[in-house]
Amino acid sequence: MTRRPDILCIGSVLWDVIGRAPRRMALGHDVPGRIERLPGGVAMNIAAACRREGLRPILLTVLGRDPEGRALADACAAMGLVTDHVFWADELRTDRYMAIEAEDGLVAAVADAHSLEEAGERILAPLGDGALATRERPWRGLVALDGNLTEALLAEIAASPLFAAADLRVVPASPGKAGRLAPVLAHPRATVYLNRVEAGHLCGELFADAPSAARALVARGARRVLVTDGGAPMAEARADGTLLTLAPPQVAVCRVTGAGDCFMASHIAAETAGLDGAAAIEEALDATALYVSSA
């Protein structure tokens, strides 16, 4: 069997601290539940999901030389994620994310990705120094790009010859950071994954459904976008006018953090395996339904 190609996962790798309560919550509520710490971050979540799908992910990120960073690197390596090219920073601490989830979804979250932002272009060094690629021989495989990077760095990536030949898959980190994707939206080899709310933030308008959001993003110059909308139908739109709309399986939702990353990774794996169009999307929707319905 031919070995599947590697994928570079560029962006946040951090510790997730997630509190979950099996009931509805409002501001100020103090309820019993479960709290866990686990490896997270958009780039890490995508890498882990890709690994489960049989791909060999390489992480490009920053970790602090603190106990949290060393433990996180060990946890990633135990999952089969390649950490050889991580940028280790003496002066920065390992990033963290904290979220509270209730029966009806995410209540609130705080992402502390300041070290990733401060590390900046230093995490991309292996793409230019020969460790993975050079400017003369740029990376030609898959790249998952995380919107936790600063808008300035994303703009640099959009124009960089290091990414000119890559199959670029882009995802925002959150609705509040979706606007950072504007510089890479029109990259000629980019596929953008986001939800309806994130699409609204990126376009500066409200959308009633995923198809209208997908069409608006293509009108703004995107080559290809996939827009999800929770349990409502999602849409894929392409610059050639193609529009696909599919409804996800209806399941009881037990968790939401990482759902979009699971969808993106599963879709990438499905296309890598030779599926296309609706077949690849259905594979990703099924995988995501299983993810969100598993406690």
C-alpha positions as CSV (number, residue, x, y, z in Angstrom):
1,M,0.0,0.0,0.0
2,T,1.4,3.4,-1.0
3,R,2.3,5.5,2.1
4,R,0.1,8.5,2.5
5,P,1.8,11.9,2.3
6,D,2.8,13.9,5.4
7,I,0.9,17.0,6.5
8,L,2.5,20.1,8.2
9,C,0.3,21.4,11.1
10,I,1.2,25.0,11.8
11,G,-0.1,26.9,14.8
12,S,-1.2,26.4,18.3
13,V,-0.2,23.4,20.5
14,L,-1.1,24.0,24.1
15,W,-2.8,22.5,27.1
16,D,-6.6,22.5,27.1
17,V,-8.3,22.8,30.5
18,I,-12.0,21.9,29.9
19,G,-14.8,22.0,32.4
20,R,-18.0,20.1,31.4
21,A,-21.4,20.1,33.1
22,P,-24.3,17.9,32.0
23,R,-26.8,20.7,32.3
24,R,-27.6,24.2,31.0
25,M,-25.5,27.1,32.4
26,A,-25.8,30.8,32.5
27,L,-23.6,33.6,33.7
28,G,-22.6,33.2,37.3
29,H,-23.7,29.6,37.6
30,D,-21.6,27.3,39.9
31,V,-22.4,23.6,39.1
32,P,-20.9,20.2,39.5
33,G,-19.1,18.7,36.6
34,R,-15.8,17.3,35.3
35,I,-12.6,19.2,34.7
36,E,-9.7,17.7,32.6
37,R,-6.4,18.8,31.1
38,L,-5.4,17.4,27.8
39,P,-3.2,18.3,24.8
40,G,-5.0,20.8,22.6
41,G,-4.7,23.8,20.3
42,V,-6.0,23.9,16.7
43,A,-2.8,22.6,15.1
44,M,-2.5,19.9,17.6
45,N,-6.2,18.8,17.3
46,I,-5.9,18.7,13.6
47,A,-2.6,16.7,13.8
48,A,-4.1,14.2,16.2
49,A,-7.2,13.7,14.0
50,C,-5.0,13.3,10.9
51,R,-2.9,10.7,12.8
52,R,-6.0,8.7,13.7
53,E,-6.8,8.8,10.0
54,G,-3.4,7.2,9.1
55,L,-1.5,10.4,8.1
56,R,1.9,11.3,9.6
57,P,1.6,14.9,10.9
58,I,4.5,17.2,11.6
59,L,4.0,20.0,14.1
60,L,5.4,23.5,13.5
61,T,4.7,25.5,16.7
62,V,6.4,26.9,19.8
63,L,6.7,25.3,23.2
64,G,8.3,26.9,26.3
65,R,11.2,25.1,28.0
66,D,9.0,24.7,31.1
67,P,7.6,21.5,32.7
68,E,4.3,22.1,30.8
69,G,6.1,22.3,27.5
70,R,8.2,19.1,28.0
71,A,5.1,17.2,29.2
72,L,3.1,18.4,26.2
73,A,5.9,17.4,23.7
74,D,5.9,13.9,25.3
75,A,2.2,13.6,25.0
76,C,2.3,14.6,21.3
77,A,5.0,12.2,20.6
78,A,3.1,9.4,22.4
79,M,0.2,10.1,19.9
80,G,2.6,9.7,17.0
81,L,2.9,13.4,16.1
82,V,6.3,14.5,14.9
83,T,7.7,17.2,17.2
84,D,11.3,17.2,15.8
85,H,10.8,20.7,14.3
86,V,9.1,22.5,17.2
87,F,10.6,25.8,18.1
88,W,11.7,25.7,21.8
89,A,11.7,29.1,23.5
90,D,13.6,29.8,26.7
91,E,11.9,33.1,27.4
92,L,8.3,32.0,26.7
93,R,5.9,29.8,28.6
94,T,3.7,27.1,27.0
95,D,0.3,28.3,25.9
96,R,-3.0,27.4,27.5
97,Y,-6.7,27.3,26.7
98,M,-9.6,27.2,29.2
99,A,-13.2,26.5,28.3
100,I,-16.5,25.7,30.0
101,E,-19.0,23.5,28.2
102,A,-22.6,22.8,29.2
103,E,-25.4,20.7,27.9
104,D,-26.2,23.3,25.2
105,G,-22.6,23.8,24.0
106,L,-19.8,26.2,24.8
107,V,-20.4,28.6,27.6
108,A,-17.1,30.6,27.5
109,A,-13.5,30.1,26.6
110,V,-10.2,32.0,27.0
111,A,-7.3,31.2,24.7
112,D,-3.8,32.2,25.9
113,A,-1.7,31.9,22.7
114,H,0.6,34.8,23.4
115,S,3.8,32.7,23.1
116,L,2.7,31.5,19.6
117,E,2.1,35.1,18.6
118,E,5.5,36.3,20.1
119,A,7.4,33.4,18.4
120,G,6.1,34.6,15.0
121,E,8.0,33.5,11.9
122,R,10.6,31.6,14.0
123,I,8.2,28.6,13.9
124,L,8.6,28.5,10.1
125,A,12.4,28.2,10.0
126,P,12.3,24.5,9.0
127,L,10.6,25.5,5.7
128,G,13.5,27.7,4.7
129,D,16.6,26.2,6.2
130,G,16.5,22.8,4.5
131,A,15.1,20.8,7.4
132,L,11.8,20.3,5.6
133,A,12.1,22.6,2.5
134,T,13.9,25.6,1.1
135,R,12.8,28.7,-0.9
136,E,14.2,27.0,-4.0
137,R,12.4,23.7,-3.2
138,P,9.3,24.7,-1.3
139,W,7.0,22.2,0.5
140,R,4.6,20.7,-2.0
141,G,2.4,18.7,0.3
142,L,-0.5,19.4,2.6
143,V,-0.4,22.2,5.2
144,A,-2.9,22.9,7.9
145,L,-2.7,26.5,8.9
146,D,-4.2,27.8,12.2
147,G,-5.7,31.2,12.6
148,N,-4.0,31.6,16.0
149,L,-1.1,33.1,14.1
150,T,-1.0,36.8,13.9
151,E,-2.6,38.6,10.9
152,A,0.8,39.9,10.0
153,L,2.3,36.4,9.9
154,L,-0.6,35.1,7.9
155,A,-0.2,37.9,5.4
156,E,3.5,37.0,5.1
157,I,2.6,33.3,4.5
158,A,0.1,34.2,1.8
159,A,2.8,36.0,-0.2
160,S,5.7,33.7,0.7
161,P,7.4,31.4,-1.9
162,L,7.7,28.9,0.9
163,F,3.9,28.2,0.6
164,A,3.5,28.8,-3.2
165,A,3.3,25.1,-4.0
166,A,1.6,23.8,-0.9
167,D,-1.9,22.4,-0.6
168,L,-2.9,24.9,1.9
169,R,-5.8,24.1,4.3
170,V,-6.8,27.1,6.5
171,V,-8.9,27.3,9.6
172,P,-9.7,30.1,12.1
173,A,-9.1,29.6,15.8
174,S,-12.3,31.1,16.9
175,P,-15.0,33.6,15.6
176,G,-13.1,36.4,17.3
177,K,-9.9,35.6,15.3
178,A,-11.6,34.8,12.0
179,G,-10.8,38.2,10.5
180,R,-7.1,37.3,10.6
181,L,-7.7,34.9,7.7
182,A,-8.4,37.8,5.3
183,P,-4.8,37.8,3.8
184,V,-4.9,34.1,3.0
185,L,-8.5,33.9,1.7
186,A,-7.5,34.5,-1.9
187,H,-4.3,32.3,-1.9
188,P,-4.5,30.4,-5.2
189,R,-4.0,27.0,-3.5
190,A,-6.0,27.5,-0.3
191,T,-9.1,25.7,1.0
192,V,-10.7,27.5,4.0
193,Y,-12.7,25.7,6.7
194,L,-14.9,27.7,9.0
195,N,-18.4,27.8,10.6
196,R,-21.2,30.2,9.7
197,V,-20.5,32.5,12.6
198,E,-16.8,32.7,11.7
199,A,-17.7,33.4,8.1
200,G,-19.8,36.3,9.3
201,H,-16.9,37.8,11.3
202,L,-14.6,37.4,8.3
203,C,-17.1,39.1,5.9
204,G,-18.4,41.6,8.3
205,E,-22.0,40.5,7.9
206,L,-24.6,38.1,9.3
207,F,-25.5,35.0,7.3
208,A,-28.7,33.0,7.6
209,D,-27.2,29.7,6.6
210,A,-24.0,28.1,5.4
211,P,-24.6,28.2,1.6
212,S,-25.0,32.0,1.7
213,A,-21.9,32.3,3.8
214,A,-19.9,30.1,1.4
215,R,-21.1,32.0,-1.7
216,A,-20.1,35.3,0.0
217,L,-16.6,34.0,0.7
218,V,-16.1,32.9,-2.9
219,A,-17.3,36.3,-4.0
220,R,-14.5,37.8,-1.8
221,G,-11.9,35.9,-3.7
222,A,-11.7,32.5,-2.0
223,R,-10.8,29.6,-4.3
224,R,-12.7,27.0,-2.1
225,V,-14.5,27.1,1.2
226,L,-16.3,24.7,3.5
227,V,-18.7,26.3,5.9
228,T,-20.3,24.3,8.7
229,D,-23.3,25.3,10.8
230,G,-23.6,23.0,13.8
231,G,-26.5,20.6,13.2
232,A,-27.8,22.5,10.2
233,P,-26.7,21.8,6.6
234,M,-23.1,22.8,5.7
235,A,-21.9,24.0,2.3
236,E,-18.8,23.7,0.1
237,A,-18.4,26.5,-2.6
238,R,-15.7,26.8,-5.2
239,A,-14.6,29.6,-7.5
240,D,-15.8,27.7,-10.5
241,G,-19.4,28.1,-9.3
242,T,-19.8,24.6,-7.7
243,L,-21.9,24.6,-4.6
244,L,-22.6,21.4,-2.5
245,T,-24.9,21.3,0.5
246,L,-25.1,18.4,2.9
247,A,-26.8,17.9,6.3
248,P,-24.8,16.3,9.2
249,P,-26.1,13.3,11.1
250,Q,-28.3,14.3,14.0
251,V,-26.7,13.2,17.3
252,A,-26.7,14.1,21.0
253,V,-23.8,16.5,21.5
254,C,-21.5,15.7,24.4
255,R,-18.6,18.0,23.5
256,V,-17.9,20.8,21.1
257,T,-14.2,21.8,21.6
258,G,-12.2,20.5,18.6
259,A,-15.3,19.6,16.5
260,G,-14.3,21.9,13.6
261,D,-10.7,20.6,13.7
262,C,-12.1,17.0,13.6
263,F,-14.2,17.9,10.5
264,M,-11.2,19.5,8.7
265,A,-8.8,16.6,9.4
266,S,-11.3,14.0,8.5
267,H,-12.1,15.8,5.2
268,I,-8.4,16.1,4.4
269,A,-7.9,12.4,5.1
270,A,-10.9,11.5,3.0
271,E,-9.5,13.4,0.0
272,T,-6.1,12.0,0.5
273,A,-7.7,8.5,0.3
274,G,-9.2,9.4,-3.0
275,L,-12.7,10.6,-2.2
276,D,-14.0,13.8,-3.6
277,G,-17.0,16.2,-3.5
278,A,-20.0,14.9,-1.5
279,A,-18.3,11.6,-0.6
280,A,-15.4,13.3,1.2
281,I,-17.8,15.7,3.0
282,E,-20.0,12.8,4.1
283,E,-17.0,11.0,5.5
284,A,-16.0,14.1,7.5
285,L,-19.5,14.7,8.8
286,D,-19.8,11.2,10.0
287,A,-16.4,11.4,11.8
288,T,-17.4,14.7,13.4
289,A,-20.8,13.4,14.5
290,L,-19.0,10.5,16.2
291,Y,-16.5,12.9,17.9
292,V,-19.1,15.3,19.3
293,S,-21.4,12.5,20.5
294,S,-18.6,10.7,22.4
295,A,-18.1,11.7,26.0
